[in-house]
């Protein structure tokens, strides 16, 4: 599902606007992603992890903290305390909208912020950090000595970090001195995932050790191997995304099927016709169709390709599910159709994307259309594709029997 804009009042009272990635398939929970000190809601880590959680049924809100010079609150000074307050404000706004977050994920300084914020959010079931420092004094390393002197003497200064200006006040430095992060970790008493790269040149691996030792069980550590601090490599970002999604699923409600399969399909048999390289005859009970590849890749073009058959299954299941739902609710749906196209997305993990366009005909109002479209994301085939399936393979000791051979020749 496409991301939407979610606006909410910040801890300081002004409006913040973030991206909400709705969960695909059956919702199992909601999360907030907190970005790193010099990043924003559209950093690679934020986008990849949010989308991975969405595919796992966990919706995610990602927004820019005030003071980043990116999102709402531009021109405001950076403040760790306001970052924590904004996370709590976001959680309150999401709960009011029926999306109470049960998972907090933070990258770098955002990781420390979610640990502190979770202390006052009892509805949060789990917390995950990526490259987070174990103490806030670590952030002082990004400032030049002259900047610190100016802030101390003048009360504030605009400093350049990672190529961008940040307004920093004396209160920011004072707050860093006053927060005992390891005490906050010890008091968290929630499942904690610590992810860190041993080659991180910004926040060294010993910070992960301190966080892990200070936390109580259940706790987990995952090494990000050769990743850099910002997860700039696509493979590293994909790996981190998959690990967060898999770990979080253990602590959130179990997924259950929303809609039963109308009829259990019979087994499908695909057999070569020996005409061309790829042409197959596919049979299921009394039904027969052909599969092939286009001539451009050596086929005869006499049938649907394998991915077209998968797309056909998704399209058919979508329409059937919408029809069942509309009939059950008494909605005036006259006719529905769905177009599905498969593509490979190089920087996405897994790389398969099925683009689905739904057409609904009939005198439906906006609410009815929205509800029918929402149920499309929860059709059985959709859920099987999103969650993954187990495939068992065996070898038959016999060949085709006489009736099967005759059927192929017909």
C-alpha angles and dihedrals in degrees: 000000000000118000119255134206116260118191124192140160113266125229088265093051103255124112123270123190125204142168118261115205104199117216117262116231119350110006114237100171149316133259142191121221118207115200129219125270097266097029134078141212091283097055116127093252093049095048098043096045093045092052093046090053090047090055088051091056096262116122116215136206115203121179141163117260117232113263095039092100089229113085137015117337094039110178093030118125119257112259130174090203091055090048089057091045091050091053090052091046090051090050091051093049092047091050090051088053092052095258104104107181117238096177133053121194122186134184119211108317087005086063092059089045094055091049091055094040093051090062090075098035106080092176091066108101100185143011130208128191131193120199092339123169118237092221134029094229086076089075090067088075091075092060125084115235090243090055091053091049091051092049091049094049102035100031095240144025140183107240130186115234123172090350096306132098119244127187108226125185132196090252089065092059092044091052091052090056092050102051120088101201097180089056089051089051092051091051094046095088092182129113106279130198116199115195120182141152118235087216095053105138095188102048111019123227092251088075089062089051092053093048092047094048093047094050126084126232136307089060134140137194126204122185116222089205110202098003122129122229096267096042089235093162112087093221092053092048091049092049093049090047093052092047094051092048094048094046095046092051089067093063101040128074116291118258116248131185113263098197125031119231106262095223131002106243122233119245117282122227120200116190132174115251090202088233107122124338102290109019112130136181111222121200133183114172107305094345125098134182138155132243126199144146125251119268090250090073098037102277131117096241092232098131148012118299118239094261090046088055090051089048089049090054091051093046093048094047091048094054093044092049092049090049093051091048095046092049092048092051095041093240115164095242107158099180138349131198134178133202116202126188125183124215139167115238109201098205096043127089115241089025098211117105126180111200109205126192117189126202118197119190125195140060095303121155122226094263093051092049091049093050094047090049091049092054089053088069089058102052113130096249091048090053092048091053094047098044097038128236139239115245119195119195128198137170121241117224092209135060129226116310122233095265092052091050091051090048091056091051094052 
